[in-house]
Amino acid sequence: MDKLMKFIDAHADEYVKYLVELVKIDTHDIEHGIGGGREKEGQLYMKQLFSSMGASRIVEDPLTEDVILACREKYHEGNLGHAYDDRFNVYAEFTGCGSKSILFNGHIDTMPVGDPEKWEYDPYGGIITGGRLYGVGACDMKAGLMGAVMAVKAIQDAGLELPGTVKFASVCDEEGGGNGSLVAAMHGQKADAVVVCEPTDYELVAAHMGWVFFKIETEGVAVHSGLKIGGVNAIDKTVKIMRALEELEHRWLLTHKHILLPPPSGNVGVIQGGEAGSTVPNYCCIQLCVHYLPGMTYDEVVKDYTDTVMRCADGDEWLREHRPKISIYQTGNPFEMDLAHPFVEAFKTSYERAMGEPVRIVGSPAGCDSRTWRNIAGCPTLQYGPGRLAQCHAVNEYVEIKQYLDAIKIYANLIMNYCA
């Protein structure tokens, strides 16, 4: 393995070049996938790269609404109403001499640039300076996807034989909620183990929280503020509901805990209501995100929230007759990997061989496609990739070149160690 690590160092410029080429391709989601996405050219690039490396299998898998609908009905996962013209996943397979398989998952789509005037460097320029590669998606998560591909290429280039089958799932529409990996899992993509290559900054993510986005609407009666006694203030009624939800959160703090994750919580991120200080508002709406732990279920969270709002309404003369309207507009289940699983031990060993020190195992409050590969595909799954969470969706997004090259070494060690 020392020979392979030295080989990667000696060919670092070549492996960085492939990442630069991918970062230069615009693959951004439009309106979080609702308006479609520009992943096509990036996926064609990945197909050409896989072909040049001698992949035994390369497949295009178009994203379709019917698959997402079926996934939503069965697993409470999937974001409906997205546009899918020219949007497809790419799967590739490299057959080795052993029976074990490992799959690396990465999303090809990125967030939009935003205001290009705020960028110090061309967001599609692939600029390297100060040991960093700048560009949209450099961190989130083209470095992770390309790093895994370069791990296979390094093993090939060093004249070594793959000890098992290495698979790739380059997916679309992750930034729109993860529809690409959902399609992959629904269509049977799997392996003996999966690595989701999202940025983790030298930490190994073995759990993340689930989430449910709620919208709660409350009606009132509008009158002039001087005649307030004759109206019903929808904002006041909404505040009463928010206080009841705070009490639910306090109860959760006492009953739900996780060794790697923060406690479950709800955040009111949007509140809309009223037109003028002189008018009692007849409508108020809040939008909130609830993060919940492995061990809790979607049905439990929805029931707790719905029951809390309706109990609050039962205790209010107006709300008892004018029930708040509750709707759900996005969901994602939690993810958890058993730390005693042999795949976790294999990753720990591989990381230490590559980096010379133990890896730190953590949980993530932010969700990603790990949940899909663990919960739907049913695969042992871990999340590890180059880059820092703070760089995701950021102006002047970058990935450190050293982290990228270190990830190639870690992935290569994992392939050789786990698949043997």
Sequence and secondary structure as in RCSB ss.txt:
>XXXX:A:sequence
MDKLMKFIDAHADEYVKYLVELVKIDTHDIEHGIGGGREKEGQLYMKQLFSSMGASRIVEDPLTEDVILACREKY
HEGNLGHAYDDRFNVYAEFTGCGSKSILFNGHIDTMPVGDPEKWEYDPYGGIITGGRLYGVGACDMKAGLMGAVM
AVKAIQDAGLELPGTVKFASVCDEEGGGNGSLVAAMHGQKADAVVVCEPTDYELVAAHMGWVFFKIETEGVAVHS
GLKIGGVNAIDKTVKIMRALEELEHRWLLTHKHILLPPPSGNVGVIQGGEAGSTVPNYCCIQLCVHYLPGMTYDE
VVKDYTDTVMRCADGDEWLREHRPKISIYQTGNPFEMDLAHPFVEAFKTSYERAMGEPVRIVGSPAGCDSRTWRN
IAGCPTLQYGPGRLAQCHAVNEYVEIKQYLDAIKIYANLIMNYCA
>XXXX:A:secstr
 HHHHHHHHHTHHHHHHHHHHHHTS  BBSGGGTT B  HHHHHHHHHHHHHTT SEEEEEE  HHHHHHHHHHH
S    S   TT EEEEEEE  SSS EEEEEEE  B     GGG SS TTS EEETTEEESTTIIIIIHHHHHHHH
HHHHHHHTT   SSEEEEEEES TTTTSHHHHHHHHTT   SEEEE    TTEEEEEE EEEEEEEEEE B  BG
GGGGGSB HHHHHHHHHHHHHHHHHHHHHH   SSS   EEEEEEEEE S TTB  SEEEEEEEEEE TTS HHH
HHHHHHHHHHHHHHTSHHHHHS  EEEEEEEE  EE  TTSHHHHHHHHHHHHHHSS  EEEEESS  THHIIII
IS   EEE  SS GGGTT TT EEEHHHHHHHHHHHHHHHHHH  
